[in-house]
Amino acid sequence: MSRRPVVKIGRHRLGGRELLFFLGPCVIETPAFTRRMARRLHGICAGEGVDFVFKASYDKANRTSVKSFRGTSVRDGCQLLGEIGAELGVPVTTDVHSPEEAGIAGEFVDVLQIPAFLCRQTDLIVAAGSTGRVVNVKKGQFLAPWDMKNVATKLAATGCKNFFFTERGTTFGYNNLVADMRAIRWMQELGSQVVFDATHSVQRPGGAGETTGGDGELAPVLARAAVAAGCDGVFIETHENPAKALSDGPNQIPLRDLPRLLAQLKKIRDAIE
């Protein structure tokens, strides 16, 4: 396997012996909700002895229906995330959808995330890489793992060295995804750290008509499999009440179930090291 440099995210490290977790709700529903979730996650992770990066989207630009909840503005959302990160002493991340948004988000957040559907958008990738922030590119549902080599080349052309990839499932017929654990190893062989997105991998895109469905109960199963396969970090969306979530409720893990899952993933990691 190619040498894979450790990615430093604030005080944390992606690619060390310990797993790094990316945790948070799908979207900024309200500032109060987002702050509450961050504080609760901070307490849970402290109790389980794991490091985490707090995540939340300011805008869900890729929604099934025009009537779906979107979120807030890029500046308001990223400023809120920056304040949360400073208050709790944790890195923060969010997804960006245009070069202009990348520039604004780069003022406030530690990791800029390129959504899977936009992973081939050169202008967006170049803009994110040029901010000097860490960049996370989610592999498109339509790409082979080795195709991410071209994304790495684009980022390297900007001088960006701190980037990683996220596996989040591959299109498998209509309204369905499949998680191929081989993709973790294949993308690592490109020389990159690889995170596994457990909750988006169980989506059923457009599967509920005007909303995306999903099999949230399977997210822990895939997370355990990905850690056993050797991923470097795990991305999990979680909510205090997924049934009332304003976005991706069917895929999010109930917050009350998270401590047990984190403990399981730590044990699996220890067993394979």
N, C-alpha and C positions, 0 to 999 in steps of 0.2 A: 504494500500500500504506500502511496506517495506520502511524503512528510506533510503533516497538516499543522500549520502554526496555530497556537492557541489564540483565540479572539478575546481580548480584554474588553469587558463591558462594565464601566465603572470600576468597582472593587471586585467584581466577579470575573470568572474565567470560564469560557466555553471551550471545552476540549481537555480539561483536566480530569483527574480521577473521579471527581464528583459530578453528578448530573446538575445541569442548570435548568431551572424551570421558568417558563414564560406563562404567567397566570393573570387572569383578569376577565371581566365581562366582555361580551362581544362589542358593545357600543357604550358611549357615554350617554346614559339615559337622562340623568340630571347630574349637576356637580355634586350634590349631597350624596346621591347613590354611589357615585364613582369614588368619592373620598371614603365612604363607609366600606366599600368592597376592598379598597386598597389597605385600609387599616386592619380589616379582618384577615386578609391574606398575609399581611405582615406578621400578625400574631400566630397564624397557623404555621407558617414557614419557620418562624423562630422556634415554635414548639417541636417541630419535626427535624430541626437542624439542617434545613436546606436553604440554598440561595435562590432568589427568584428575581425576575424582571417583571414589572407590572405592565400589563397591556390593556388597551382599550382603544377602539376606533372613534375618532371624532365624527366621521361621516361614513355611513355605509353606502358607498356610491354604487355598488353592484347589488341592487335589490331586484327581486323578481317582479314586483309590481311598483308602479309609479305612486301608489297610495301608501307604500310601506314607510315606516319611520326611518329617517336618515341619521339624525344626530344634530351636531352643531357646526360652527364654522371652524376652519383649520386653525386660525389664530387663537380663538377662544378655547378650543379643545386642547391644543398643544400647550398653551400657557397653563391650563389647569393641570395637565399631566406633569409639566415641569415643576409646578408647585407641590404636587403630591410627592414626586420623587425627592425633592429637597426636604420636605417635611419628614419623610420616612427613611431617607438615606438609601433609597433603592433606585436602580436604573429604571427607565420607562421606555416604552416603545409604542408605535402606532403605524398604521399603513398610510401611504401617500399615493395619490392618483395622477399627479401632473408634475412637471418640472417646477412650476410655481409653488405648489404645495410642498414639495421637497425642500425648497429654500426656506419656507416659513417654519416647517417642522424642525429643520436642522438647527433653528435657534433655541429650541426648547427640549427636545427629546434625545435620548442616548442612542437609540437604534431606529433607523428608518426601514420600514417593511414595504417591500414591493409585492403587491397582491399577485396571486397565481395567474389570473387572467391577463396581467400586464407585464409578465416576466420577460417578454421579448421587446418591450417598448424602449428602444435605444435612448431616446431623449430623457425619459424618466430615469433610467438606470444611470446614465451619465450625470444627471443632475443630482441624484442621491449620492453617488460616489464622490461628487465634487464638494459635498458639504463638510467632509472631514469626519462625519459620524460613522458609526458602525452600520452596515447595510445587511439586511436579511432579505433574500429573494426566495419567495415560495415557488417551487417548481410547478409549472403549469400542468393542469390535469391532462393536457394534450401533448405533453413532451415526454420523450424518453429520458431517463436519468442522465445519460451521457451527453445529451444536448445542452445541459447546463454549463458545459465547458465554454460555450460561446458567451454565456452571461458572465462568467468569470473573466473572460478576456476583455469584455466591455468595461467591467469595473476596474480591472488592472490598468486599463488605458487612461483612467482618470487619476491614477496614483493611489486608489483605494486598496489598502491591504487588509483591512479589518472587515471582512464580510463572511457570511455563511449562508447555507441553503436550508430550506425546510421542505420536507416531504409531506404532502397533504392529500394523497390519493390520486388515482388515475381514472379517467372516464371509462366506465364499464357498461356499455349499452346506454339506454335512455334512463335519465333520472337516477343514476346510480354511480357509485365510485367503488373502487377496490384498492386496498392498501397492499402494495407489493413490498415486502420487507427487504427484498434484494436491492431496492433502490437506495436504501441507506448506505450499504457497502459500496455500490457503484458510484454514488456521488462523493463519498469519502475518498475513493480512489482518484478523484479529480484534484485532491489536495485540499478539500474544504471540510470544515466542521459541519455536521448535519443534525438538524433538529427534527423531531417528528411531531406533527400536528395531529393530536389524537381526536380532537372534536370536529375539525373540518373534514377529516377523512371518513366520518360516518354520515356526512350530509347525503341527502337525496335532492340534488339541485332541481328546483321547480316541482318537486314531487308532491307538493300539497296544493297544486293549482296556482294560486297567487302568492304563495310563500314557499320557501325551501323546507322540506321535511328532513328527517334524520333519525338515526338510531343511537341516541345518546347513551343507552345502556351498554352499547358495544365499545364506547370510547375507552373505558378502562382496560378492556380486553386487548385492544390494539396498542394501547400505551405499554402494557406489560410485554407484549410481543416485540415492540420496537426497542425497548430497553434491552431485552434479551438478544436482539439482533445487533446491538452495539451503538445505538444512536448516542449523540453527545448531549442532547438536551431534549426536553419534552414541552410542547406547547399545549396548554389546556385552557379552554374557555369555561368559566364557572360563573354561577349566578346563585344568589340567595333563594330565588324562587323561579326556576327555569320556565315554569308554566306561564308566568306573567312577564317573561323577558320580552323586550320590544324588538329583538332581533335574534335569530338562530336559537330560540328556546329549545327546540327538540334535540339539539346537539350538545347543549351545555351540561356540565356535570353539576349537580347540586352542591353548594358550598359545604354542606354538612358531611358529604361523602369524601371530600378532598383529603383530609388528614390520613384516613386509612389508605387511600390510593398512593399518596406520597410515600408512606411508610413501606408499602409493597414494592414500589419502584426502587426505593433505596436498597431494599434487600436483594432484589434481582441484580442490581448494579454491583453490589458487593460480591454476589455469588459468581459473577463472570469476570471480575477483575483478577 
